[in-house]
């Protein structure tokens, strides 16, 4: 029984490291020219995303639906919000990669624009 807690701690630590690796590795984008940008960028409807997160919509739903329907709807709403966030993160990774390409340019204006794009993407 004395080895249970250290083993559990080590298991959680390894799982945490694996999760961190998966998160950072999952956002990596491999392209080498700005023409590849269209292939990797995913569209995001910002008006729909803002509406999805609007507290007024949730207040309306609380007043108009039963508690069971509300829980079901809120679960679906969270899944859709998570999908939007994944798209935004993927687009930020694409822009970061594009900024890296621009920063390595020999043209000072392009390199400066690449640095600004990297800051905006982060």
Beta strands, then each sheet from edge to edge (+ up, - down):
end
